[in-house]
Structure formats: structure tokens, C-alpha cells
């Protein structure tokens, strides 16, 4: 994700201020702006459409209850939402005592220029990558998702995780090394 333009950020900041003051309509607009990103983040963490939908609903319920205490930081508002999401995902796995993510088959948007063979190959590659990402542990999985699925900068990712930029870069480097290893091992099968 490219940095939001200053104008867009001012709009978000204004909506956040109104939501903090109790404006439900402003919070609703924030919901509309970010629900897809929160859902996608949850889906990649839990691998189930139903669980991702439930977690997304819980994120916004918790955010609505906590919004009066929200304080603007260097990271964007979405980082605050994803921090709530991250904590709920941890609770989700603790409650189930499961650490492995199982991804459901995800539908790839049909591209009129892609033939059936290309679509099948894209679906296969996506499933292979999803399996490899699911093998990553906590912070590594989180950093990969935030950087490559959500498009966060290193600064935004680090701020959201409460780590330094340098530590975030090291986590990403190690995660990519594991992903490469995992993908190469799967190709050898």
C-alpha cells in the first residue's frame, strides 16, 4: 500500500475525531473504509471465511467500545484496528488450542484475459503460498501479511507490532527465508 495522500489522511483523521466524540455515522464510514482490509487480514490469519467474518465483527465491536479512549499515534488508524484484530486472533487460537492455520479454497477473481489453464495455475500457486504462510510463526506471519497483503510500510508495521523498524526488517527477512525454503521443499515433492 502506498502512503495515503495527505487529503485522504485528513479525512480519516476528521472521521476518527468525530467517532471519538461519539459520532456513530463517522464510525460507520470508518467501518466502510476498513472492513475489507480487516476481514482480509483475519482471513489470512485464520484461514476460514466464517471465522474471519466473526473476528471482523468482533474487531469493530471492540473498536466501537474503545474508540473514546483512542489516541492518535504515528501509525494510521488501520494499524490500531489490526492491533485489535491481532489480539482477537491470539485469543481465537488460545480458545481452540490450535496453532496451525488451514486455508479454505479462496476464489480468485476471474480475469477475462486468463484462460482456464492460467486460472487453475494461479489458484494452485495461491494455495501453495497460503500453505507456506500458514507454517510461519506469530510475528513472522503477521509481518508478511502486513507488508505484502496489507501493504504497510516498515514504519507502520513496526509501530503496529510495538517493535523497532530494524527488528521488523529482521523478522521479515527470516520469514521470507522460511517461505522460500517451504516453497522450494513443496516444489521438490
Secondary structure, 3 states (H helix, E strand, C coil): CCCCCHHHHHHHHHHHHHHHCCCHHHHHHHHHHHHHHHHHHHHHHHCCHHHHHHHHHHHHHHHHHHHHHCCCCCCCHHHHHHHHHHHHHHHHHHHHCCCCCCCCCCCCCCCCCCCHHHHHHHHHHHHHHHHHHHCCCHHHHHHHHHHHHCCCCHHHHHHHHCCCHHHHHHHHHHHHHHHHHHHHHHHHC
